[in-house]
Each structure stands twice: as C-alpha cells, then as structure tokens.
Amino acid sequence: MSLFKRKPNPATPESGHDPRYARPTQVEMMTHARIPVFLSKMHAAHPPRWVTVHGDRLESVVGLESEEYMSDSDNHEVWSVEHFISDFPFVKDFLNAASPGQSALFIDQSGRYSLEEG
C-alpha cells in the first residue's frame, strides 16, 4: 500500500487527459491563422466538389466552372474558414485530416471524399 495514493482530479477524465489542454484541430488552427478560402461564386447555388488545401489558403470549386468563368476575377470570392464550414459542414473532417497539397473530391454532402495528392 502506497502512502501517497493519488487522488483523481475531478476535472480530469479517467484517461488522465485534461480536455482544457487538448490540442487544437486543424480547422481551429486555420481559423485562428485566418487562412482564406478562395472559391467561385457558384457556391451560392452548389456545394463544393473539389477542396484543395495549400499551406497558406484553401481553394474550392463546384466542378461546373468553365475555364472562361474561372479566368474572370469577378466570379471569385474570399471567405473565412469559419464561414466556409458554416455553409458546408461536411468538409470539416477532410480539413482536419488534410495535409498541404491534398485535394478532396466530394461526391455528395455526406462528408465522404476521395483524396488526390497534389
């Protein structure tokens, strides 16, 4: 029997992990760093189909944009990560798992995606 039996901290779960000191998610870090999301204005009517993570920005297209459409800067917007996830919550899991240079192809809004390395 030990004389120094450790009493559990009520704020600490059984695992010994204190949630107050949890590592932030990538989405939280992107939001804190104010990483911009560059996207086409077609997102007003269509969900993202391709989302690409770069070191300093995110890019998203719906897959219906023509080359001519994309070459016109009036057809683009810049959003915050927070706004992007608010409108399209199904991309959050990808953003939390992605590394710079990776793109996700979303078939639908279920959150399932396939990865493409850039």
Secondary structure, 3 states (H helix, E strand, C coil): CCCCCCCCCCCCCCCCCCHHHCCCCHHHHHHHCCCEEEEEHHHHCCCCCEEEECCCCEEEECCCCCHHHHHCHHHEEEEEHHHHHHHCHHHHHHHHHCCCCEEEEECCCCCCEEEEEC
